[in-house]
C-alpha cells in the first residue's frame, strides 16, 4: 500500500499550505508582533530580574572568593556574597543620587540662566571668524530670549502629560525594586536553577551534544561577563580621567560633562564622538579656548582608550575585527536602537566565536568524512 507521502499531490499541498501560512503571517506581522510584545510584557519583571541577577553574579562570585572565603558553610557564604553585592550596588546608586545628580542639576540651572550671555559670546566669536552668515546664530539668539516663558507655557499646557509621565516613572521604580528583590532570589537559587537546566538538557540530548552545548554557553557567558565588567571599568576610568583633566585646566561643568563622556563611552564606535561633541559644545558657550583644549584632550584620550586601556581590561576574549564590530553596531542599532548598540560588541564576539570555533571545524570535519 502506498503511503500518503508517495502521492504526487502531497508535497505540493504542503508547500501551498506553508506559502499561505507565510503570507498570512507577513500580512498581519504588525498585529502578531504587537500581541507577542504584549504577552512578553507580562514577564517584564522576570526578565529584568534575570538581567540584574546576571549582572550582580560576577560581583557576588568575587565576594565569595575573597571577602567571605573564610565562611565554611557554602550556602551561608554565598548568601553573604549576594548581600554584599546588593549593598554595594545600592551604595553606589545612593552616592550617585546623593552627590552627582544635585551637581548635574546645578550645572544645568546655571547653564540655562547664563544661556543669553553664552549665546552672545558665541555670536561675537562667529562674527570674528566670519561664520555668522553660515551658522545663522542671530536667528537662534532672537528666538531664545523667551526660553523661560516658553518653558512655563509648556509645563502649563502639558500638566496632565507630566503627571502621567511621573506616574509611569513611579511604576518603573517599583518594577525595578521588585526586579531587584527577584534577582536576589534567583542568585540564591542559582545552583538549583543551573542543575535543573543541565538535567533537562541531558535528558533531551545525546551526551556528546550536551557537552558541546554546555561548552558553547560557558564560552558565551565568559564573553558577556568580561564585556560587562570591562566596559563599566573602562567608562569609570575615562570619566575620572576626563574630570581630573578638566579640574586641572579650571574648566566649567566638570560633573555634567564627565558623566556624559563616561555614559556615552559605553556606546561602541559612535559614543565617544557624541560625548566629545556635547562637552565641546557646552564649553564653547562658556569659553571657546576651553572647548578647543577639550577636543584635543578627547582625541588623545580616545586614542589611548582602544589601544592601551581596553586591551588590558578586555584581554583576548573579544579579539574581534573592527569591520565586524562596525557591521554589528549598525545592524543591531537599526533593529533595536540603543539597547542593540550596547550589545553589539559581545554579540559580534559570540558570532565570531561560533563561526571560527564551531561552524568552520564542523564543516571541515564533514568535508574530511566525505573525502574518505
Phi, psi and omega per residue, in radians:
X1 nan 2.324 -3.121
X2 -1.392 2.394 3.097
X3 -1.362 2.930 -3.101
X4 -1.142 -0.511 3.140
X5 -1.241 -0.272 -3.130
X6 -1.469 -0.248 -3.135
X7 -1.274 2.477 -3.039
X8 -1.167 -0.543 -3.064
X9 -1.365 -0.290 -3.015
X10 -1.127 -0.865 3.129
X11 -1.052 -0.656 3.138
X12 -1.188 -0.642 3.115
X13 -1.145 -0.727 3.109
X14 -1.109 -0.778 3.128
X15 -1.089 -0.686 3.126
X16 -1.152 -0.728 3.112
X17 -1.099 -0.728 3.116
X18 -1.117 -0.732 3.141
X19 -1.120 -0.742 3.119
X20 -1.115 -0.776 3.132
X21 -1.090 -0.716 3.122
X22 -1.120 -0.697 3.114
X23 -1.149 -0.732 3.122
X24 -1.103 -0.723 3.129
X25 -1.105 -0.789 3.139
X26 -1.147 -0.648 -3.135
X27 -1.178 -0.526 -3.114
X28 -2.010 0.552 -3.068
X29 -1.087 -0.699 3.129
X30 -1.086 -0.783 3.139
X31 -1.165 -0.708 3.140
X32 -1.145 -0.764 3.118
X33 -1.099 -0.755 3.103
X34 -1.073 -0.755 3.121
X35 -1.134 -0.688 3.123
X36 -1.136 -0.771 3.114
X37 -1.126 -0.651 3.094
X38 -1.109 -0.724 3.118
X39 -1.153 -0.750 -3.136
X40 -1.188 -0.451 3.141
X41 -1.123 -0.418 3.086
X42 -1.163 -0.384 -3.134
X43 -1.817 0.324 -3.083
X44 -1.012 -0.791 -3.111
X45 -1.110 -0.688 -3.133
X46 -1.151 -0.782 3.117
X47 -1.082 -0.788 -3.131
X48 -1.129 -0.696 3.082
X49 -1.100 -0.692 3.099
X50 -1.130 -0.692 3.100
X51 -1.128 -0.760 3.109
X52 -1.080 -0.759 3.122
X53 -1.085 -0.691 3.138
X54 -1.142 -0.679 -3.136
X55 -1.277 -0.654 -3.126
X56 -1.335 -0.371 -3.051
X57 -1.021 -0.800 3.121
X58 -1.056 -0.664 3.125
X59 -1.181 -0.724 3.101
X60 -1.120 -0.682 3.108
X61 -1.157 -0.624 3.081
X62 -1.106 -0.792 3.085
X63 -1.102 -0.633 -3.120
X64 -1.142 -0.591 -3.127
X65 -1.470 -0.413 -3.003
X66 -2.054 -1.259 -2.965
X67 -1.116 -0.711 -3.074
X68 -1.945 0.423 -3.085
X69 -1.156 -0.399 -3.105
X70 -1.464 -0.135 3.066
X71 -1.285 2.089 -2.990
X72 -1.276 -0.731 -3.090
X73 -1.276 2.131 -3.008
X74 -1.113 -0.793 -3.117
X75 -1.098 -0.753 3.134
X76 -1.153 -0.685 3.121
X77 -1.099 -0.709 3.136
X78 -1.189 -0.692 3.102
X79 -1.132 -0.689 3.062
X80 -1.085 -0.688 -3.136
X81 -1.146 -0.714 3.092
X82 -1.093 -0.797 3.131
X83 -1.057 -0.732 3.115
X84 -1.092 -0.714 3.134
X85 -1.134 -0.769 -3.141
X86 -1.149 -0.750 3.137
X87 -1.093 -0.723 3.122
X88 -1.125 -0.725 3.105
X89 -1.062 -0.817 3.137
X90 -1.125 -0.659 3.128
X91 -1.125 -0.734 3.130
X92 -1.138 -0.784 3.104
X93 -1.100 -0.693 3.098
X94 -1.108 -0.690 3.100
X95 -1.103 -0.749 3.138
X96 -1.125 -0.820 -3.113
X97 -1.171 -0.583 -3.047
X98 -1.468 -0.473 -3.071
X99 -2.088 -0.731 -3.010
X100 -1.369 -0.793 -3.080
X101 -1.083 -0.782 3.059
X102 -0.998 -0.655 3.115
X103 -1.152 -0.698 3.102
X104 -1.134 -0.703 3.123
X105 -1.124 -0.789 3.112
X106 -1.056 -0.731 3.128
X107 -1.109 -0.736 3.127
X108 -1.138 -0.690 3.122
X109 -1.119 -0.806 3.112
X110 -1.079 -0.705 3.136
X111 -1.082 -0.760 -3.137
X112 -1.190 -0.757 -3.115
X113 -1.107 -0.612 -3.104
X114 -1.711 0.240 -3.052
X115 -1.049 -0.706 -3.119
X116 -1.084 -0.768 3.114
X117 -1.133 -0.691 3.117
X118 -1.121 -0.742 3.134
X119 -1.158 -0.620 3.089
X120 -1.123 -0.721 3.093
X121 -1.124 -0.700 3.115
X122 -1.138 -0.691 3.105
X123 -1.109 -0.753 3.117
X124 -1.090 -0.683 3.140
X125 -1.164 -0.743 3.130
X126 -1.174 -0.586 3.056
X127 -1.119 -0.699 -3.128
X128 -1.174 -0.651 -3.122
X129 -1.536 -0.068 -3.137
X130 1.289 0.528 -3.103
X131 -1.930 0.102 -3.041
X132 -1.134 -0.655 -3.133
X133 -1.238 -0.544 -3.121
X134 -1.332 -0.800 -3.062
X135 -1.487 -0.286 3.108
X136 0.979 0.835 -3.110
X137 -1.183 -0.560 -3.106
X138 -1.004 -0.773 -3.123
X139 -1.116 -0.685 3.137
X140 -1.190 -0.701 -3.131
X141 -1.144 -0.734 -3.125
X142 -1.162 -0.532 -3.123
X143 -1.519 -0.108 -3.089
X144 -1.847 0.087 -3.100
X145 -1.233 -0.456 -3.114
X146 -1.896 0.727 -3.133
X147 -1.076 -0.774 -3.120
X148 -1.069 -0.757 3.135
X149 -1.131 -0.691 3.125
X150 -1.145 -0.701 3.090
X151 -1.103 -0.737 3.123
X152 -1.098 -0.764 3.111
X153 -1.109 -0.688 -3.136
X154 -1.102 -0.819 -3.133
X155 -1.125 -0.588 3.135
X156 -1.217 -0.759 -3.068
X157 -1.363 -0.355 -3.078
X158 -2.069 0.598 -3.122
X159 -1.081 -0.765 -3.112
X160 -1.120 -0.692 3.120
X161 -1.139 -0.667 3.112
X162 -1.151 -0.668 3.094
X163 -1.115 -0.769 3.112
X164 -1.101 -0.691 3.110
X165 -1.135 -0.671 3.108
X166 -1.145 -0.703 3.104
X167 -1.125 -0.714 3.101
X168 -1.118 -0.676 3.092
X169 -1.122 -0.693 3.089
X170 -1.089 -0.724 3.098
X171 -1.126 -0.643 3.109
X172 -1.125 -0.688 3.104
X173 -1.110 -0.775 3.121
X174 -1.089 -0.753 3.116
X175 -1.062 -0.707 3.135
X176 -1.138 -0.728 3.126
X177 -1.113 -0.779 3.122
X178 -1.094 -0.720 3.118
X179 -1.110 -0.646 3.106
X180 -1.125 -0.752 3.101
X181 -1.098 -0.727 3.123
X182 -1.127 -0.642 3.125
X183 -1.113 -0.599 3.089
X184 -1.111 -0.758 3.104
X185 -1.127 -0.674 3.118
X186 -1.119 -0.755 3.114
X187 -1.141 -0.672 3.128
X188 -1.113 -0.556 -3.129
X189 -1.802 0.407 -3.041
X190 -1.035 -0.843 -3.106
X191 -1.115 -0.681 3.113
X192 -1.119 -0.726 3.120
X193 -1.146 -0.783 3.129
X194 -1.071 -0.772 -3.136
X195 -1.131 -0.652 3.110
X196 -1.144 -0.744 3.120
X197 -1.152 -0.758 3.124
X198 -1.100 -0.692 3.134
X199 -1.127 -0.702 3.115
X200 -1.138 -0.806 3.140
X201 -1.096 -0.701 3.117
X202 -1.130 -0.538 -3.118
X203 -1.309 -0.532 -3.052
X204 -1.788 -0.086 -3.094
X205 -2.142 2.749 2.957
X206 -1.228 2.712 -3.047
X207 -1.047 -0.690 3.137
X208 -1.163 -0.757 3.102
X209 -1.122 -0.658 3.130
X210 -1.099 -0.807 3.141
X211 -1.112 -0.693 3.106
X212 -1.121 -0.724 3.129
X213 -1.122 -0.747 3.131
X214 -1.115 -0.738 3.099
X215 -1.102 -0.685 -3.139
X216 -1.095 -0.871 -3.120
X217 -1.208 -0.534 3.071
X218 -1.144 -0.726 3.107
X219 -1.150 -0.750 3.094
X220 -1.071 -0.701 3.114
X221 -1.100 -0.747 3.110
X222 -1.087 -0.696 3.126
X223 -1.118 -0.828 -3.099
X224 -1.137 -0.799 -3.112
X225 -1.110 -0.784 3.133
X226 -1.085 -0.679 -3.132
X227 -1.177 -0.786 -3.120
X228 -1.084 -0.891 -3.103
X229 -1.109 -0.809 -3.095
X230 -1.168 -0.653 3.133
X231 -1.141 -0.737 3.119
X232 -1.126 -0.771 3.112
X233 -1.104 -0.709 3.135
X234 -1.114 -0.723 3.113
X235 -1.105 -0.715 3.111
X236 -1.115 -0.784 -3.132
X237 -1.074 -0.807 -3.132
X238 -1.136 -0.746 3.129
X239 -1.114 -0.751 3.131
X240 -1.163 -0.752 3.106
X241 -1.059 -0.725 3.110
X242 -1.115 -0.742 3.141
X243 -1.139 -0.739 3.134
X244 -1.113 -0.741 3.136
X245 -1.116 -0.783 -3.136
X246 -1.131 -0.637 3.107
X247 -1.152 -0.729 3.126
X248 -1.119 -0.668 -3.109
X249 -1.456 -0.059 3.121
X250 1.216 0.615 -3.116
X251 -1.469 2.835 3.111
X252 -1.566 2.841 3.021
X253 0.982 0.823 -3.106
X254 -1.096 -0.869 -3.108
X255 -1.098 -0.828 -3.100
X256 -1.057 -0.878 -3.070
X257 -1.231 -0.684 -3.121
X258 -1.147 -0.665 3.089
X259 -1.144 -0.752 3.106
X260 -1.057 -0.769 -3.139
X261 -1.105 -0.753 -3.127
X262 -1.142 -0.771 -3.099
X263 -1.204 -0.770 -3.141
X264 -1.207 -0.367 3.100
X265 -1.186 -0.335 3.070
X266 -1.230 -0.394 -3.139
X267 -1.502 2.094 -3.065
X268 -1.203 2.640 2.997
X269 1.223 -1.126 -3.027
X270 -1.664 -0.297 -3.070
X271 -1.026 -0.912 3.130
X272 -1.025 -0.570 3.101
X273 -1.150 -0.751 3.130
X274 -1.134 -0.806 3.135
X275 -1.071 -0.755 3.107
X276 -1.131 -0.680 3.136
X277 -1.163 -0.735 3.124
X278 -1.109 -0.829 3.132
X279 -1.082 -0.729 3.138
X280 -1.137 -0.663 3.140
X281 -1.153 -0.751 3.124
X282 -1.090 -0.783 3.136
X283 -1.204 -0.513 3.097
X284 -1.108 -0.606 3.106
X285 -1.217 -0.550 -3.083
X286 -1.516 -0.989 -3.084
X287 -2.645 1.866 -3.055
X288 -0.994 -0.591 3.134
X289 -1.074 -0.723 3.102
X290 -1.109 -0.608 3.113
X291 -1.105 -0.744 3.130
X292 -1.124 -0.781 3.128
X293 -1.099 -0.698 -3.141
X294 -1.122 -0.712 3.128
X295 -1.105 -0.757 3.114
X296 -1.075 -0.772 3.129
X297 -1.126 -0.669 3.134
X298 -1.099 -0.735 3.088
X299 -1.069 -0.760 3.135
X300 -1.129 -0.778 -3.116
X301 -1.132 -0.719 3.139
X302 -1.304 -0.287 2.978
X303 -1.362 -0.706 -3.136
X304 -1.270 -0.576 -3.034
X305 -1.080 -0.946 -3.096
X306 -1.283 -0.369 -3.058
X307 -1.764 -0.378 -3.074
X308 -2.173 -0.739 -3.063
X309 -1.410 -0.972 -3.070
X310 -1.092 -0.718 3.115
X311 -1.031 -0.579 3.133
X312 -1.353 -0.413 3.111
X313 -1.517 -0.811 -3.050
X314 -1.436 -0.433 -3.095
X315 1.201 -2.528 -3.103
X316 -1.792 0.066 -3.040
X317 -1.298 -0.319 -3.138
X318 -2.064 0.757 -3.137
X319 -1.332 1.286 -3.071
X320 -1.943 2.510 -3.141
X321 -1.156 2.624 3.137
X322 -1.107 -0.583 3.130
X323 -1.122 -0.771 3.124
X324 -1.123 -0.677 3.109
X325 -1.121 -0.782 3.138
X326 -1.088 -0.769 3.108
X327 -1.095 -0.718 3.136
X328 -1.140 -0.712 3.119
X329 -1.090 -0.775 -3.111
X330 -1.146 -0.807 -3.091
X331 -1.209 -0.851 -3.115
X332 -1.152 -0.638 3.089
X333 -1.140 -0.664 3.110
X334 -1.196 -0.612 -3.089
X335 -1.420 -0.737 -2.986
X336 -2.187 0.085 3.110
X337 1.297 -2.515 -3.100
X338 -1.068 -0.781 3.084
X339 -0.996 -0.632 3.108
X340 -1.158 -0.658 3.101
X341 -1.134 -0.664 -3.100
X342 -1.166 -0.580 -3.108
X343 -1.680 0.090 -3.035
X344 -1.126 -0.760 -3.085
X345 -1.182 -0.888 3.094
X346 -1.083 -0.580 3.089
X347 -1.147 -0.708 3.080
X348 -1.110 -0.687 3.107
X349 -1.113 -0.706 3.128
X350 -1.171 -0.747 3.107
X351 -1.077 -0.741 3.120
X352 -1.100 -0.714 3.109
X353 -1.136 -0.766 -3.136
X354 -1.111 -0.705 -3.113
X355 -1.181 -0.833 -3.027
X356 -1.395 -0.673 -3.006
X357 -1.780 -0.228 -3.109
X358 -2.070 -1.000 -3.023
X359 -1.222 -0.903 -3.105
X360 -1.062 -0.827 3.082
X361 -1.030 -0.656 3.124
X362 -1.144 -0.740 3.117
X363 -1.151 -0.672 3.130
X364 -1.162 -0.711 3.089
X365 -1.126 -0.683 3.129
X366 -1.128 -0.664 3.134
X367 -1.199 -0.668 3.117
X368 -1.124 -0.694 3.112
X369 -1.127 -0.654 -3.140
X370 -1.212 -0.568 -3.093
X371 -1.387 -0.189 3.134
X372 -1.323 nan nan
